[in-house]
Amino acid sequence: MFSVLGAAGLLLLGGVLRPVLSQNLSSCPGYKASNVVQTDSGLTASLTLAGDACNVYGYDLPDLTLLVQYQTDSRLHIQIFDQSETAYQVPESVVGRPGNDTVSATSSLLSFNLTQDPFSFAVQRTDSGECIFDTSGTAFIFESQYVQLRTSLPDNPNIYGFGEDTDPFRRGTTNYIRTLWSRDAYLIPPGTNLYGNHPIYFEYRESNSETHGVFMLNSNGMDLNINSDSAGQYLEYNMIGGVVDLYVLAGPGPVDVARQYSDVIGQPTMMPYWGFGFHQCRYGMQDVYEVAAVVANYSTADIPLETMWTDIDYMDLRKVFTLDPDRFPLEKMQELVTYLHDHDQHYIMMVDPAVAYQNYTAFENGQSAGIFLTNSDGSIYQGVVWPGITAFPDWFNPATQGYWNGEFSSFFSATDGVDIDALWIDMNEASNFCTYPCSDPAAFAASNGDPPAPPPVRPNAGYPIPGFPADFQPSSSSRVRRGHNLEKRQIGTAGAMMGLPNRDLINPPYPIHDAAGSISNLTLDTNLIHSNGLAEYDTHNLFGTMMSETSRGAMLNRRPGLRPMVITRSTFAGAGRYVGHWLGDNNADWFHYQISIAEMIAFAAIYQVPMVGSDVCGYAGNTTEELCARWAMLGAFYPFYRNHKASGFIHQEFYLWPTVTQAAQVAIKARYQLLDYIYTALYQQSVDGTPLLNPMFFLYPTDSNTLSLDLQYFYGPSILVAPVTEEGATSASVYFPDDQFYDFFTYEPLRGTGSFVTINANLTQIPVYIKGGAILPLRSDGANTTTALRELDFNLVVAPGLDGTASGSLYLDDGVSITQAATSVIEFVYDGTTLTMSGTFGYDVGNVTIADVVLLSATGDATTITANKPLTGGFSMSLYS
């Protein structure tokens, strides 16, 4: 529905108060609307500058267009852009749009209300009239390098989103600023911009227990300010370019908003089943022998290891698409991969975007294909990363995909290269070690020690490596020929909305609060122009997602039909369609252990990147046995579970401490028994955006006590995870809403009353509870690999809710194919007496059955009933004799 009416403070950044650079914004005249044209499903209007231009952060644009569309009954699309459509807009090739379908305004849950003079707009709920977005009271500003839009908020609002960050899950409301600008952020400090950018927020209103979402599709740098003044609480967008492109999502529940947002940016991709196994990595591996030894040590310690990773140590002086011929020779790497594959394990290597500016195959191929970013004079732009001077692929160049495909096909060849199973991407913000202006990259690289000197060469590990071939053992005198390197020469094969003219692309007049300082510092120069004419100034925040998509395409090219698992560092809205995300270079301390929960639930539940996790036990710094034991258990309830350590610190593989070994064994067994449950949750999110992880308030939105909880969460829809979070503690204070719960490990019932309960947990225990009303399909035991796990029967755990009923689901497929030949989508329902299984049963599980049904009780002991039901068709069975 429509209605049309006529006629500086301080902000907190990283603990330091900084002034808002308001200058003369108060003199900006705003706009007035005219030529209003309403249709059944939308509205258009002309916006004209209402007075003399203020030209504070660039020049004011005198004429704008307002376009409003009711796209679905729960989604309203609002755009404000220059009439010539010259101002930059996010390319649809990078972030797709949900389509041009519209509905009648009379059927919408939202109404758009326009005030013509001075121009402002408001969005209200049609049922209650509550205003959820209101720009009145502050002049709208649209300049060549600055767009300001402010909306009023209720007092003490509950706002979530605007990541990536390490701030509390619920956003601050006083002097709070979030800056979106991709940055290589070592130790991921709170209060600063980090690797990725997601300009979406969810707001929960306690007045009506409803949630809505607002997505600003803008990839330019921005400050998002949440503060209050004499007029009340507000949220303010301060963007250094682009246009206003808002999607307002009605909800009304938080899970509804999550689904609606996924319809805008796209649902996340399915990952391979084995990707939910346990992963191990460490930066600073001396050679292939050390990698093999870690694999063998996990086997000896009886800790299931699904996937081994190798950081940039494998490269020849840090050059991408090369192997160190002495420390990671091709023959030995192939033997390592063969061993892993023969044992149903997997292997992953890292690829960085920066290509060494040297005479070697990968650079020469890229130079021949013309795919590197160039300066204004046509010369290749040079930065400094690990190998020294580097060039950077232009992901907008149509030839880059072919180049990337060629390098992947050669280097990662199944027969002639290193046959990796998935990919790890780092440094794609893009990171550049050379401080701006980088006038002499060679001198900087030399002074910075890039590339670093490699470790000593050794003929073997110096100790036996059980299970590996003879040439990995100390008795072997074999040495790989020096100089054998894996390099094969394979050469891959201004218009509208390109950006306004006369802009300062290096030093914009409005300086966002980038923790790196200048927006070109420690990254690519923002005045670089891509092959399609777009400026890096506008597209900087898209670099990581574009590399991710290109890399996914290269993985598909070398293994057609198989789901690529790509784990990346930098993301933008919609990245989950292609990749998963690890949370970057954290530290081995209790803060980073704790904050990983808030980070993780934000990515999975709000940003639609469900395959997410933190470096378990901490990347930098020295961990402790206690911290690592706690983290090994918490990490088992991350979607992405990897132990990763930086060079120069103590090792932290789980087998190095008895307590950590035991904690990992307990946690991995629980994870693997739940693997099909969480895989089903991923499937559901890939279908409709239903979150794989849930913050507490997502499942209990009417319980105001859950709104600030970010140290406990739901793993899938039904598993409450509440780890011990304090050093030295032997218990956790767990909030249980007014509901029925059951201990996951003992099945003991616990009646929640909307209060905190102290739960004891030693270093090999983690509080995990089943939400009443759930039916969990659990594998009957743990296993050493996910391949072995898939051969085990299921047990159904029926956990009745307060009404005595329960339900659940199970999705089955082959675990690896993009296009499935057959699947099973199974539903379980318990009505208080009878358990029913129904659905589709296309996937052949072999001899796997539902072996037992375990019926939990809110008043007594659990009962185990033998079922022996095949997964080939439905059944009904009474759970009472």
N, C-alpha and C positions, 0 to 999 in steps of 0.2 A: 504493500500500500504506500501511497505517497501523501505528502502535504507540502505545499509551497507557500512561503510567507513573503510579503513585500518588505518594502523598505528595511634585576639579575642577582641570580643568587650564586651559591657555592655548591659544587658537586664533588662527591667523594670518588677518587680514583686511586686504587692501590693503597688506601689508608691516608692519602694526602688530599686535602681540600684544594681544588683548583677553581679559578673563576670561569664562569660561562662567558664566552666572548660575544656579548650581546651588541656591542658598539651602538649603532643607531637603529636597531631593529624595531624599536618602539615607534619609530616614525614611518615604518612601512605601511602603505595605505590599504593593503589587502585587495580584494577583488569584489566585483559585483556581477551577478548572473543575469543573463538576458537570453532571448531566443529559446526559452524553455519549451521543449517538445516532449510530451509524455506519450508513451504507448502502453499497451496492456502489460508489457514485460520489461519496461525500462524507461529511461529518461536521458535526454541530451540537453546540454545548455552551453552557451558561450560565456566564458569568464573574461572580464576586462579589468585591467588595473584600475583601481578606484580613485587614484590620485597620482601625485608626482612620484616617480620611481625613487626608491631609496638606494638601490645599487650598493648594498653593503658588502655582500660576498659574491660579487659578480654583477651582471646587469639583470634587472627585472625583465621578465617576459611579459609583454603587454596583453597578449591574447592567448587564452587557453581554451581547451575543450573539456567539458565534464561528460563522462559517459557512465551510465548506471545500468546494470543488467541484473535481473532476477534469474539466476542460472538454474537453481533448483529450489525446492521449497525451503531449504536450509542454508543456501549460499547466495550471498549478495556480492556482486563484483562492482567496484567503484574505481574508475580511472580518471586522472587529471593529467593532461599532457598538452604540450604546445600545439597550436593549430597546424603548424607546418609538419609536425611529427618528425622534427629533426633531432630533438633531444634523445639521448640514448635510452633504449629499452632493452631488457634482458632478452637475448635471442631465444626464440622458440626451439631452436636446435639444441640448446643447452638445458633449458627448463621448459618442458612442454606445457601446454595449456589444456584445461579440461574440456574444451570444445565450446561451441557457440549455441548450444541448446539453451532455451529459456523457458520459464514458466510464467503464468499470470501472477501479477503482483498480489492479487487477492488470495492466492493460495500459499503465499510465503509466510514463514514464521517471523520474518523481519519486514520492517517498513523503512523506506528512505525518505527523509524529510529535509527539504531544501529551504534555506533562507537566502533570498536573492541579494539583499543589500543591507549590511555588508554580507558577502558570501560566507556561508557556513553550511554545514550539514550535520544531521544526526541520524543514527540508526537505532530503531527501537524494536522491542519484541511486540508482535501484533496482539498477543493474548493478554499481556499484562501492561503494556505501554512502557515498560522499563527501558530507559535509554542506555545502550551499551557502548555507543561511540558518539561523541558530541564535540564538534570543533568550534562551537560558538564561544565568543569572549576573547579570542586571540586571532589576530589577522593571519590569514594564510599567506605564506611567502613562497614564491617560485622564481628563483634567480638562476643564472647560468651555472653557478657552482654551489648552490645552496637551496634546499627545499625544506621548509619547516611546516610541520603539521602537528597540532596539539589537540589532544582529546582529554576531556575531564574524566575523573575517576571518583568512585566513592572513597570515603576515608578508609585508611588502612586496607588497601585492596589486596586481594590474593592473586598475584600474577606469577606466571611460570613461563619459561621459554627464553628467547633472545640469546641463545648460546652461540658459540661454545665458550664455556667458562668453568671456573672452579669456585663459584659463589654458592651460597645455600640455594636449594631447589626453589623455594619461594623467594621471590625477588624482594630486595629492600625497597622501601617506599619513601625514604627521606634522603635527599642529596645522593641519589643512586644513579650511576651511569653505566650503561653497557655499550661498548664500542665494537662494531663489527668491521674487522679488517684483518685478513689472514696474516698470521705471524708465526715464525718459528719460535716457539715459546718454551724454552728449556725450563723444566721444573714447574711448568703450568701454574704460575703464580695467580692467586685470587685477585679480583678487582682489575684484571687486564684482559685485553683481547687475546685470543688464543688461535688455534689452527683453522677453525671453521666458522661458518656464518649461517645462522638460521633465523631470519627475521620474522618469526612467528611467535605469538604469545597466546596462552590460554588464561582466561580470567574467570575465577569462581566468585559468584555473588552470594554472600550468605543471606541476603534479604529474601531470596527465593530458591536457594539451593540449586542454582543453575550455572552452567558454564558456557562460555562462548569463546571463540578464537578469532584472531585477526592476523592475517598474513600480508606483509608488505613485500611484494615481488620487486625488489630493487637490489642490485648487486654492488652498488656504489658504497664507498665507506660511509659509515653513519655513527652518530652518537644517539643513544636512546636514553632519555632522561626521565626518571620517575621522581617526582618531587611535589612540593606543595607551595602555594603562595597565598596571598590574601583571598584569592578566588576559590581556593580549595586544592584538592589533590589533582595531579595531572600526569599524563604520559606525553612526551614530546619527541617526535622524530626530527633529527637534524641530519640531513643527507647532503652529501657534497656533489650530487648529480642525479641523473635519471629522472623518473617521473613518479607520481603517486599511482600505485597499482595495488589496490587493497582487495582482499577477499575476506569478507566477514562471514563467520560460520556460526550458526545458531545453536548448535548442540541439540538438546539442552544439557545432556550429561557429558562429562569429560571424555568418556570412551566414544560418544557420538561425535564430538569435535575431532578426536583423533581420526576416526573413519572419514569424516568430511574433509579434513586436511589431506589425507592420502588420496582422495579423489581429485584434488587440485594438483598435487605434485607427482602423483603416481605411487602405486603400492610398491613396497620393497621387493627385491628379488629373492627367490629361493636360493638357499645355500646347500651345498652337499651335506648329506647326513653325517659324513665323517668329520665335517668341519666343527661339529659340536664335541669332538673328542678333546683330550688334553694336549696342548702344544708346549714345546720347549724351545727357547732361544737364548743366546747371549752374544752381545757385541764384544769382540776381543778374542775370538777363537784363534788359536795359533795356526791351526792347519786342519786338514780333513781328518787326521787321526784323532784330534781332540773332539771333533763332532761325532765321530764313530764311538769314541769312548763314552760320551754322554748317553748315546742311544743304548749302548750295552749296559751301562750302569743302571739305567732305569729298569731294564729287564731283570738284572740281578736283584735289584731292590724290590721287585714285584710291585712296581708302580706303573699302571698302564700309561704308555706313551703312544699317542696316535700319530703325532706329526712333529718332525724335527725341522727347525728353521736355521737358516744361516744369514747373518747380517752382511754388511759390505766387506767383511774380512776376506771373502772368497775372491774379490776382484784383484786384478793386477794393478796395483797402485791406485785403487779406488776408481778405475774406469768402468763404467757400465758396459755390459755385454762382453766382459773378458773374465778369464780365470787367472789367478796367480799360478804360474806354471810350476813353481817349486813347492808351494804350500797347499794348493788346491788343484792339482793336475787333473786333467780331464778323465784319464783312466780311473783314477781313484774316486773321483766324484761319481762316475758312472757305477762303480762298484758299490759305493755308499747307497745310491738310489736303488740299485738292484736289491741290495740287502733289505732296505726298508719295504720295497714293494713285495718282496718275497715273504715278508712277515706281516703283510696287510697293514703297513704303516705308510706314511706320506712325507713329502718333502717340499719345503717352501723356501724361496730365496727372495732377497730384496732387489728392487730396481728403483733407482732415483731418476728424476726427470733430466737432471743436468748431464750433458755429454761432454767428456773431456775435449778441450780444444787442442787436439794433438793429431798427428798423422797416424790414425788407426782406423779400422774398418767402420766402426759405428759412426764416427765423426765424418769420415769421407763420404759414406753413404748419405748421411743427412745433408751434407754440403752439396752433394750432387743433386739431391732431390729438392734442394732449396727450401727445406722445412724449418730452419732455425729462425728465431726472432732476429730482426735486423735493426740497425740504427737508421737514422734518416738518410744517411749517405749510401745505404745499401750494404754496408759492412755488417758482419755477424756480430751481434751484441755479445759482450763477454762479461761474465761474472766469475765468482770464485766459490767453488764448493769443494768437496773432499778430494777430487783428483787435481785440484789447482784451477787453472783457467778453464772455464766451461762455456758451452753454448746451451741454449734452451729451445726445445721444440716449440713451435707455434701450433697449438692444438686447434686453432681455427683454420689452419692451412689444410685444404682438402687432400694434399699429398701426404700429410703426416700419418694418417692411418695406415697407408701402404708401407711407409718407411718403418713404422713401429711393428707392423705385422712381419715384415722381413727380418728384422732383428730378433724378434721372438721366435720365429720359425727356425732360424739358424741356431741361435745360442741355446734355445731350449728344445732343440730337436730330440725326439724320442730315440733316434738311432745315433746321431752324431753329436749330440750336445748333452745338456743336463735336463733330464725329463722331469721337470717340476710338476707338482700337482695343483698348486695355487700360487698366488702372487702377493707380495708385500710391497707397498709403495710408501716412500718416505720423502720428506723434504719438498713436498709439492704445494707450498703456500704461494709462491715458490720461495725457498730459502736461498739466500745469497750471503756468504760470509763477508763479502767486501762492503765496507761502510760507504754510504753515499756521500759525495759523488765518487764513484770508483774509477778514478782517472788512470790508475796504473794497476790493472789486475795482476800482472806478472809479479810486480814488486810486492803487492799485498800477499799473494799466495806464498811467495818465498818467506816473507817475514812471519806469516801465520803457520808455516810448517805444513802446507798442503801441496802434495799428498803427504801424510805422515809416513815415517819409515816403517816398513813391515817388520814383523818379529823374526827371530832367527829361524833358519831352515833346519829341520831335523829329518833323519831318514825314516823314523817311525816314532811311535808314541813313547817308547822306552819301557812299556809294560804291556802285558797281554790285553787284548780287547776281545772278550769272549764272543764267539759266533761269527766274527768277521774273517775274511779270507787270509791266507798265509802272508800276503804282502802287506797286511796291516799289522803284523805281529813283529816283536823285537828280533826274532830269528831271521827275518827276511832282510836280505841285503839289496833288494831291488830298489832302484831309484828311477823315477820318471825322467825322461830326457828334459834338460833345461830348454826353455824357449818354446815348448809346445803350448800353444795358446789357442783357445777356441775362438777364432775369428774367421768368418767366411764372408766373402764379399758378396752381398746381395743388395742391390739397389731397389728400393721400393718405388714402387711407382708414386664508390660512395653513393651509399644509397640512403634511404629513409632510416631514421632512428639510429644514426651512426654517431651522434654526439654533436652538441652545439659548438659553434665556432668561437674563436677568441677566448679560450680558456687557458689558465695556467695549470698544466697537467703535472707539474712537479710540486709546486707549493700552493695548493688551493687556499683562497683567502680565509675560509673557515677551517681551522686545524682540528680534525677529529682527535680524540684522546688515544692515539696509537701509542702503545707502550714503547715502541721502537723509535719514536720521534717522528721524523719525516716519513711520509707514506712510501717513499722510495728507499728508505734505509733498510738494509739487510734483506732486501727482496729485489725484484726487477724494477728497473726505472719505469715510472708510471707514464712517461711520455712516449714509450714504445708503441708503434702502430702495428697491429696484426695484419696478416695478408688480406683480410677482408675489409680493412679500413677502420676497425674498431680500436680504441685506445686501451692500453693496459690500465689506465686510470679508471676506466669504467668496468673492466672485466677482471681485474686482479683477483677478486673473491671467487671467480669461476675456475681459476687455473687448476686447482686440485681435482674438482669434479670432472673437468674435461679430460685431464690425464687419466682419471679413473675409468671413464667411459671408453677412451681409446685403448687403454690397457685391457679392459674386459674384452673388447673386440679382438685384440691380438691373441688373447688366451683362447677365445672361441675359434679363431682362425687356425690355431695349431691343434686344438682338440674339439672339432666340430661336434655339437650335440651334447657336450658335457657342461654342466653348470660351472662357470668359473667362480672360484672364491678369491676375491680381491679384497685385501685389507689395506685401507688407506689412512693417511693422517689428516689431510685437509679435505673438508666437505663443504658443500653448499646445499641449500634446499633442493630436495629431490635426489641427493646422492645415493640414498638407499636403494634406488632402482638398479644400481650397478654394483655396489660395494658394501662391505662392512667397515668398521672403524675401531681402531684402538686409540685409547685416550691420551697417547703421547708420552712425553718424557717426564714421568712423575718421579717422586723421590721415595726412598724406603723410610717412611715415617708414618705415624698414626694419622696425621691430618690427611695425607693422600690416600691412605687406606679408607678413611671415613668418607671423604668427598667423592671417591669413586662411585659410591652408590647414587648420589645426586646426579653426577655426570651421566651415569649409565641409564638411569630411568628417564632422564631428559631426552637422550638420543633415541631410545627405544620407543617411549610412549608419546613424545611430542614431535621429535624431528623425523620420525619414520626411518630410522637407521637401526634396526633391531639387532644385527650381529655386531655387538659392541662389548668391549671389556677393557680393563686397565691392566698394566703390566703388574702381574702378581708378584708380591714380595718387594716391589719397588724397583724402578730402573736405576736411578742414581743413588749414591750413598750406600752405606753398609747396612743391610737388614740385620735382624736378630732372630733367634730361633722362635721366640714368642710371636713376633710380628709375622714371620713367614708362615708359622703354623696357622695363625688366625686367617691370614690372607689366602693360604691354600684352600681353606674351607670356604671362605667367602667367594673366592674366584670360581669355585665349582658351581656357583649359582649366578655367574655371569653368562650371558649367551656365548661370548667369545672368551675362552679360558687359556691364557698363556702365561707362563713364567718367563720373564725376560729381564736381562741384567746388562748394565753398561760396563764398558771396559774400565779397568782401574780400581774396581771394588771387589770385595770378597765374592766368591761364587755362592749361588743360592739355589742350586738344583735341589729338589725336594729330598733326595736321598742322602743329603749331607748331614742331616740331624735326625736322630731317632724319632723325636716328637713330630717333626714335620713329615717324616715318612708315614707315620701312623695317621696323622691328620689327613694327608693327601689320599691315602688308601681308603679311609672312611668316606671322604668327600667325593672322590671319583666314583666309588661304587654307587653312592646315592645319585650322583649326576647321571651315570650311565643307566641306572634303573629308570630314571625320569627322562631319558633322552627322547623317547618317542612322544612323550607328553609335550616336551618343549618344542620338538620338531613339528608337532601338530599345531602348536601355537604360532610358530613361524609361518606355516602354511596358511593359517587363517589370516595373519597379518598381510601376507602376500596377496590374498584374495580381496580383503576389504579394509585393511588398515587397523583391525582390532589389535591393540598393543600386546606384544609378547611379554613385556614387563609392565607392571602397573604400580604407580605410586599408590600409597594407601588411600588417598582421597578419591582416586579413580573408581575404586570398588565400594567406598563408603562415603559418597559425596555429601550426605546429610550430617555426617559426624564432623563437626568443626574441629575436634581434637586431631583429626588426621591431616589438616591442611598444611601444617609445617613439618610433618614427619619426613625425614629424608635419610634416616639410618636403618630403616626397615622397609620392605617392599614385597610385592608379589611376583614370584617367578612363574610366568604364565598366569592363568586366571585363578589358581587355587592353592598355590604353595607360598605361604608366608615365610620370608627369610628375615631373621632378626639377629645378626651376628653380635658377638661381644666386640665393642668398639673402643674400649679404654685399656691402655697399657696396664698390666698387672691385675686386671679384673678377672674374676672367675665366674661372673654372672652378667647377664644382660637385662636391662629394664625394657620389657617388651609391651607395647600397647596392643591390647586385644579389644577391638570394637565389640559391640553388643551382638554377639554371634557365637556359633558353636565352632570349636576348633579341636584338632587331634594332633598329638605329637607325631611327626612323620616317622621317627625311628622306633617309637615304642607303642604307638596307637593309643596312648593314654588320652582320654578326653579332657578338654579344658573349656569351660564356659566363659566366654568373654563378656565383660560387663561395662565396656567403655572406660577402662582404666589400665594402668601400667601394672605389670606383674614381673617380679624378679624370677628369672629363669637361670638356674645354675648351668655352667658349661665350662668344662676344663679345656685344655689346649687341643684336644682331639674331638671336641664336640662343638656343634653349632645349633642354635635354636631354629628349628624348621617345623612349621605346622601346616596341616591340611585344613583348608577352609571347609566348614560344613556345607553340604550340598554338592560336593564334588565326587566324581568317579574317576579314579586315576588308573590308566593302563600302564602298569609297571612291568619292566622285564623282571624275570624271576631271580636274577642275580646280576652282579657286575661281570665284566669281562676285560681281557687285556687289550682288545681292539674293538672298534665298532663293527667290523666284519663279523667277529665272533659273537658280538652282542646280538646281531640280527638273527642268529640261529636259536636264541633262547625263547622259551615260552613267555607269555604274559600272565601276570596275576592282576585281577581287577580289585582295587581297593575302593570299597563303597563307603563313603563318609557322610552319613545322613545329616541334613541341616536341621534347623530348628523345627521345620515342619515335617521332618521324618523322611523327606525325599532327597534324591541326588541325581545328578546327570553328568555326562562327560562325553568326550569324543576322541577319536583316534584316526589319524591320517597315515596311510601306508603307500609307499611307492618304492622305486628302485634306489632312491637316494642320490642319484647322480645325474640323471638325464633332464635336459631342459623340456623336451617333449616326452611325456610319459606314454608308454604303450598301454598301460593299465594302472589304475589306482584303486584304493579302497578308502571310502569316507564313511566312517562308522560312528553311530550315535548310541550311547548307553543311557538308559533311563531306569531309575529305581523309584517305585511309587510307594514305598513303605512296606511292601510285601514281595513284589515280583520284580526281578531284574530282566529288562528287555534289551536286546541288541538288534539294531536295524541299520540300513544304509545301503551303500554299494560295495561290492566285494570283488572288484576286478583284479586286484593285485594278488599274484600267487606267492604266498608266504611259505610254501613248502610244507614242512611238518610242524610249523609253529602253531600252537593252540593257545586258547585261554585255559590255563591249567587249573588255577584256583580263583575263587572269589573270597575276598576278605571283607566281611561286614563289620564295620566299626560300630561302637555303641557309646552313646553319650552318658550311659549310666553303668556300664559294666565292661567286661572283656570283649575283645574282638573275637569273631567266629570265622573259621576258615572252612569253606565249602568246596569240595572237589567239583570241578566243572568239566574239564577235558572237552571244551567246545572248539570246533574248528573255526577258522576265520574265513569261511567260504560262504556263509549265509547267516541270516538272523536266527535268534532263538529267544525264548522266554523261560525263565526258571524261577521257582519260588525259593526265597532265601530262608524260609522257615519250614521245618519238617512237620 
